[in-house]
Amino acid sequence: MQVPFLSFSPQHHPIREEVLAAMARVYDSQWYVLGQSVTDFEAAYAAYNRVEHCVGVANGLDALHLALVALNIGAGDEVIVPSNTYIATWLAVSFVGATPVPVEPDAATYNLNPRLIEAAITPRTKAIMPVHLYGQACEMTAIMDIARRHDLFVIEDNAQAQGAAADGSLTGSFGHANGTSFYPGKNLGALGDAGAITTNDAEVARHLRTLRNYGSQKKYYNEVIGYNSRLDEMQAAVLSVKLPRLSDWTRQRQQIAARYDQLLAGITNIILPVVAEGSTHVYHLYVVRTPERDALQQHLTAAGIGTLIHYPVPPHQQGAYAALEIPVGQYPIAEELASTSLSLPMWPGMQEEQIAAVAQAIHSFFA
């Protein structure tokens, strides 16, 4: 059986007419930038995340970048980041002239390990940027306690965990300004690039709205040097149709993950996802680990099953960060994760026979 890594069809087909109608309303409105669709989605997404403010921007990287700018983090500052993450987390720090300072993850959950953070804090540290990797909430209570003790900002990278919770509060609601992405493959995905920042600070929100729009609150009057990073009206309209379905899609992801857990239990040479106490997981990705990762991926490909590696090269080993001169072995957990992790097919609407086919192919490899 052919099983793609990702299929949008089960999500998109039932809402096709509603999405097209929403897009038609934007088309007919003749207002295509920062109009009613963006305003409505910002209000709805803020309410969903139980925060006071949402500021829509062009993409997830811009969300993190502008959050740092709004918090006045820049040249000479240091920001603590995970050693294992998509490079956008580090890039946002570099964009403002600050230095990313890697900290290793918890080897079980793959999320930033709060027990290692304080050793990385220096007089130049200004912020911590936890990433809710693969869809599991970080240990945010511990991270926020550290930040308060050391007077640091927290900027959550919530691109993969919309709807996840830590100790009963949603990701994207803890930090001072938190970025998310609505890239099409995300749990809440647009039909192109899109992103947002959530915050409970009214002044930060006001500053972000100015920054995203050329540094302007009033047309042709520019308060600061700003950017052109505005959530598109058409994407906002699509996201407003999808947002009410997110909780149901999340439940489906969790059910698929639970089925994988059942079907893959007992294989001795594979590590399944672990969920930390107090955290929930929305399974943007279902990631397994094995020292035989490359051979397993080849086996699954031959069986018609799509997989991806998230991520094959940790940021500190990318050419983009060669200037940091971080030697091989300095971040061994990140490096091991890069060499052993494999993401299995996962999407809302995935059928039992597809899940079973993936599991059977994995069993046949290890047999």
C-alpha positions as CSV (number, residue, x, y, z in Angstrom):
1,M,0.0,0.0,0.0
2,Q,1.2,3.5,-0.9
3,V,1.2,5.8,2.1
4,P,2.4,9.3,1.6
5,F,4.2,11.2,4.3
6,L,1.4,13.9,4.3
7,S,-1.9,14.2,2.6
8,F,-4.1,17.4,2.7
9,S,-7.1,15.8,1.1
10,P,-9.0,14.5,4.2
11,Q,-8.8,18.0,5.7
12,H,-9.3,20.1,2.6
13,H,-12.0,18.3,0.7
14,P,-14.8,18.7,3.3
15,I,-14.1,22.4,3.7
16,R,-13.4,23.2,0.0
17,E,-16.6,25.2,-0.7
18,E,-16.3,27.1,2.6
19,V,-12.7,28.0,1.9
20,L,-13.5,29.1,-1.7
21,A,-16.4,31.2,-0.4
22,A,-14.2,32.9,2.2
23,M,-11.6,33.6,-0.5
24,A,-14.4,35.0,-2.8
25,R,-15.4,37.4,0.0
26,V,-11.9,38.8,0.2
27,Y,-11.8,39.1,-3.6
28,D,-15.1,40.9,-3.7
29,S,-14.2,43.2,-0.8
30,Q,-11.5,44.9,-2.8
31,W,-9.5,45.3,0.4
32,Y,-6.5,43.0,0.2
33,V,-4.0,44.1,2.9
34,L,-4.7,44.4,6.6
35,G,-8.4,44.2,6.2
36,Q,-11.3,42.6,8.0
37,S,-10.1,39.0,7.4
38,V,-6.9,39.7,9.3
39,T,-8.6,41.5,12.1
40,D,-11.2,38.7,12.5
41,F,-8.6,35.9,12.5
42,E,-6.3,37.7,14.9
43,A,-9.2,38.0,17.4
44,A,-10.2,34.4,16.9
45,Y,-6.6,33.1,17.2
46,A,-6.0,35.2,20.4
47,A,-9.2,33.7,21.9
48,Y,-8.2,30.2,20.9
49,N,-4.8,30.6,22.6
50,R,-6.3,32.4,25.7
51,V,-4.2,35.5,25.2
52,E,-5.0,39.2,24.8
53,H,-3.4,39.9,21.5
54,C,-2.5,38.2,18.2
55,V,-0.5,40.0,15.5
56,G,-0.5,38.4,12.1
57,V,2.7,38.5,10.1
58,A,4.0,37.0,6.8
59,N,5.6,33.8,8.1
60,G,6.9,32.0,11.2
61,L,10.5,33.2,10.9
62,D,9.3,36.8,10.8
63,A,7.1,36.1,13.8
64,L,10.2,35.1,15.9
65,H,12.3,37.9,14.4
66,L,9.8,40.7,15.1
67,A,9.2,39.3,18.6
68,L,12.9,39.8,19.3
69,V,12.9,43.3,17.8
70,A,9.8,44.3,19.8
71,L,11.6,43.1,23.0
72,N,14.6,45.2,22.2
73,I,17.0,42.3,21.8
74,G,19.9,43.0,19.5
75,A,23.7,43.2,19.0
76,G,25.7,42.0,21.9
77,D,22.9,40.0,23.5
78,E,22.6,36.3,23.8
79,V,19.5,34.1,23.4
80,I,19.3,30.6,24.7
81,V,18.0,28.2,22.0
82,P,17.7,24.5,21.7
83,S,20.7,22.7,20.1
84,N,18.2,20.6,18.1
85,T,15.6,22.6,16.2
86,Y,14.7,23.8,12.7
87,I,17.3,26.5,11.8
88,A,14.6,29.3,11.8
89,T,14.9,29.5,15.5
90,W,18.5,30.4,15.3
91,L,18.1,32.6,12.2
92,A,15.7,34.9,14.1
93,V,18.3,35.5,16.7
94,S,21.0,36.1,14.1
95,F,18.7,38.6,12.3
96,V,18.7,41.0,15.2
97,G,22.5,40.7,15.7
98,A,22.3,38.6,18.8
99,T,24.1,35.3,19.4
100,P,22.3,32.0,19.7
101,V,23.5,30.0,22.7
102,P,22.6,26.3,22.3
103,V,21.4,24.2,25.2
104,E,20.8,20.4,24.8
105,P,17.4,18.9,24.9
106,D,16.0,16.3,27.3
107,A,17.0,13.0,25.7
108,A,13.5,11.5,26.2
109,T,11.2,14.4,25.0
110,Y,13.7,16.2,22.6
111,N,12.6,19.5,24.1
112,L,14.8,22.1,25.7
113,N,16.1,20.8,29.0
114,P,15.3,23.3,31.8
115,R,17.9,21.6,34.1
116,L,20.6,22.7,31.7
117,I,19.6,26.3,31.1
118,E,21.1,28.1,34.1
119,A,24.6,26.9,33.3
120,A,24.3,28.7,29.9
121,I,23.2,32.0,31.3
122,T,25.8,34.9,31.2
123,P,25.6,38.6,31.9
124,R,24.8,39.0,28.2
125,T,21.8,36.6,28.2
126,K,18.5,38.4,27.4
127,A,16.1,35.7,26.5
128,I,15.2,32.0,26.3
129,M,13.6,30.7,23.2
130,P,12.0,27.3,23.9
131,V,10.7,25.3,20.9
132,H,7.8,23.0,21.4
133,L,9.4,20.4,19.1
134,Y,7.3,18.0,17.0
135,G,4.1,19.2,18.8
136,Q,5.0,18.5,22.5
137,A,4.8,21.3,25.0
138,C,8.1,22.2,26.7
139,E,8.3,22.2,30.5
140,M,7.2,25.8,30.6
141,T,6.6,26.2,34.3
142,A,10.2,25.4,35.0
143,I,11.4,27.6,32.1
144,M,9.3,30.6,33.2
145,D,10.6,30.2,36.8
146,I,14.2,30.4,35.5
147,A,13.4,33.4,33.4
148,R,11.8,35.3,36.3
149,R,14.8,34.5,38.6
150,H,17.2,35.9,36.0
151,D,15.1,38.7,34.6
152,L,15.0,37.2,31.1
153,F,12.4,37.4,28.3
154,V,10.8,34.2,27.0
155,I,9.9,33.9,23.3
156,E,8.1,30.6,22.5
157,D,8.6,29.0,19.1
158,N,5.1,27.5,18.8
159,A,5.2,26.7,15.1
160,Q,4.7,22.9,15.6
161,A,2.5,22.8,18.7
162,Q,-0.7,24.9,18.2
163,G,-3.1,23.6,20.8
164,A,-0.6,21.8,23.0
165,A,-0.6,22.5,26.7
166,A,1.9,22.6,29.6
167,D,0.4,22.3,33.1
168,G,-3.0,23.2,31.8
169,S,-2.0,26.4,29.8
170,L,-1.6,26.5,26.1
171,T,1.7,26.9,24.3
172,G,2.0,30.4,22.9
173,S,0.5,31.8,26.1
174,F,3.5,31.7,28.5
175,G,6.1,33.9,26.9
176,H,6.4,37.7,26.5
177,A,5.9,37.4,22.7
178,N,5.5,34.0,21.0
179,G,5.9,33.2,17.3
180,T,4.0,30.6,15.3
181,S,3.9,29.5,11.7
182,F,0.9,28.7,9.5
183,Y,3.0,27.1,6.8
184,P,0.7,24.7,4.9
185,G,2.1,21.5,6.6
186,K,1.6,22.9,10.2
187,N,-1.3,21.6,12.3
188,L,-3.1,24.9,11.4
189,G,-1.8,25.6,8.0
190,A,-2.6,28.3,5.4
191,L,-2.3,27.9,1.6
192,G,1.1,29.5,1.6
193,D,3.4,31.3,4.0
194,A,1.7,32.9,7.1
195,G,2.5,33.5,10.7
196,A,1.5,35.2,13.9
197,I,2.8,36.5,17.3
198,T,0.8,36.1,20.5
199,T,1.3,38.2,23.6
200,N,-0.5,39.5,26.7
201,D,1.4,42.7,26.6
202,A,-0.6,45.5,25.0
203,E,2.5,47.7,24.3
204,V,4.4,44.8,22.8
205,A,1.4,44.1,20.5
206,R,1.2,47.8,19.5
207,H,4.9,47.8,18.7
208,L,4.6,44.7,16.6
209,R,1.7,46.1,14.6
210,T,3.9,49.1,13.8
211,L,7.0,47.0,13.0
212,R,5.1,44.7,10.6
213,N,3.8,47.6,8.6
214,Y,6.9,49.7,7.6
215,G,7.1,51.1,11.1
216,S,3.8,52.8,10.6
217,Q,0.5,53.1,12.5
218,K,-0.9,55.8,10.3
219,K,-0.5,55.6,6.6
220,Y,2.6,57.5,5.3
221,Y,3.7,58.3,8.9
222,N,6.6,56.1,10.0
223,E,7.4,56.0,13.7
224,V,10.3,53.6,13.5
225,I,12.4,51.6,10.9
226,G,10.0,48.8,10.2
227,Y,9.4,45.8,8.0
228,N,6.9,44.6,5.4
229,S,5.6,41.5,7.1
230,R,1.8,41.4,7.1
231,L,-0.5,38.4,7.3
232,D,-2.2,38.2,3.9
233,E,-5.9,38.8,3.8
234,M,-6.6,35.7,1.7
235,Q,-4.5,33.5,4.0
236,A,-6.3,34.9,7.1
237,A,-9.7,34.1,5.5
238,V,-8.6,30.5,4.9
239,L,-7.2,30.2,8.5
240,S,-10.5,31.5,9.9
241,V,-12.3,28.6,8.2
242,K,-9.7,26.0,9.5
243,L,-9.3,27.3,13.1
244,P,-12.7,25.9,14.4
245,R,-11.6,22.4,13.1
246,L,-8.2,22.5,14.8
247,S,-9.3,20.8,18.0
248,D,-10.9,17.9,16.1
249,W,-7.8,17.6,13.9
250,T,-5.7,17.5,17.0
251,R,-7.7,14.7,18.5
252,Q,-7.3,12.7,15.3
253,R,-3.5,13.2,15.4
254,Q,-3.4,12.0,19.0
255,Q,-5.5,8.9,18.1
256,I,-3.2,8.1,15.2
257,A,-0.2,8.4,17.5
258,A,-1.8,6.2,20.1
259,R,-2.4,3.6,17.4
260,Y,1.2,3.8,16.3
261,D,2.2,3.3,19.9
262,Q,0.2,0.2,20.1
263,L,1.3,-1.3,16.8
264,L,5.0,-0.6,17.3
265,A,5.2,-1.6,20.9
266,G,7.7,-4.4,21.6
267,I,10.2,-3.6,18.8
268,T,13.4,-3.6,20.7
269,N,15.5,-1.5,18.4
270,I,13.2,1.5,18.0
271,I,12.4,4.4,20.4
272,L,8.8,5.7,20.4
273,P,7.8,9.2,21.4
274,V,7.6,10.0,25.2
275,V,5.3,12.6,26.6
276,A,6.5,14.5,29.7
277,E,4.3,14.6,32.8
278,G,2.2,17.8,32.7
279,S,2.7,18.2,28.9
280,T,0.4,17.3,26.0
281,H,1.5,16.4,22.5
282,V,-0.4,17.4,19.4
283,Y,1.8,15.3,17.1
284,H,2.7,17.7,14.3
285,L,5.2,14.9,13.7
286,Y,5.4,11.3,15.0
287,V,9.1,10.8,15.3
288,V,10.7,7.4,16.1
289,R,14.4,6.8,16.7
290,T,16.7,3.9,15.7
291,P,20.4,3.6,15.0
292,E,19.3,1.9,11.8
293,R,17.4,5.0,10.7
294,D,18.9,5.3,7.1
295,A,18.3,1.6,6.3
296,L,14.8,1.7,7.8
297,Q,14.0,4.8,5.7
298,Q,15.2,3.1,2.6
299,H,13.1,0.0,3.4
300,L,9.9,2.1,3.9
301,T,10.6,4.0,0.7
302,A,10.8,0.7,-1.2
303,A,7.5,-0.3,0.4
304,G,5.8,2.9,-0.9
305,I,5.8,4.7,2.5
306,G,6.8,8.3,2.8
307,T,9.1,9.5,5.6
308,L,11.1,12.6,6.4
309,I,14.0,13.4,8.7
310,H,13.5,16.2,11.2
311,Y,16.3,17.3,11.1
312,P,19.3,15.7,9.4
313,V,21.8,18.4,10.4
314,P,21.7,20.3,13.7
315,P,22.0,24.1,13.5
316,H,25.5,24.2,15.0
317,Q,26.8,21.9,12.2
318,Q,25.2,23.9,9.3
319,G,27.4,25.9,7.1
320,A,25.5,29.0,8.1
321,Y,26.9,28.7,11.6
322,A,30.4,27.6,10.7
323,A,31.8,30.9,12.1
324,L,30.7,29.8,15.6
325,E,33.4,27.1,15.3
326,I,31.5,24.6,17.5
327,P,33.3,21.3,17.4
328,V,31.7,17.9,16.6
329,G,30.7,16.3,19.8
330,Q,30.0,19.5,21.8
331,Y,26.2,18.9,21.6
332,P,26.0,15.1,21.5
333,I,22.3,14.7,22.1
334,A,21.4,17.0,19.2
335,E,23.9,15.1,17.0
336,E,22.5,11.7,18.0
337,L,18.9,12.9,17.3
338,A,20.0,14.1,13.9
339,S,21.4,10.7,13.0
340,T,18.6,8.5,14.5
341,S,15.3,10.3,14.1
342,L,12.7,9.4,11.5
343,S,9.2,11.0,11.0
344,L,6.4,8.6,10.0
345,P,3.3,9.5,8.1
346,M,0.9,11.6,10.1
347,W,-2.1,13.7,9.1
348,P,-5.8,14.1,10.2
349,G,-7.9,11.6,8.3
350,M,-5.3,8.9,8.1
351,Q,-7.0,5.5,7.9
352,E,-6.5,2.5,10.0
353,E,-5.2,0.4,7.1
354,Q,-2.6,3.1,6.3
355,I,-1.4,3.1,9.9
356,A,-1.3,-0.7,9.9
357,A,0.7,-0.7,6.6
358,V,3.3,1.6,8.1
359,A,3.6,-0.5,11.2
360,Q,3.7,-3.8,9.3
361,A,6.6,-2.5,7.1
362,I,8.5,-1.4,10.2
363,H,8.0,-4.9,11.8
364,S,9.2,-6.6,8.6
365,F,12.3,-4.5,8.6
366,F,13.3,-5.4,12.2
367,A,12.3,-9.0,11.7
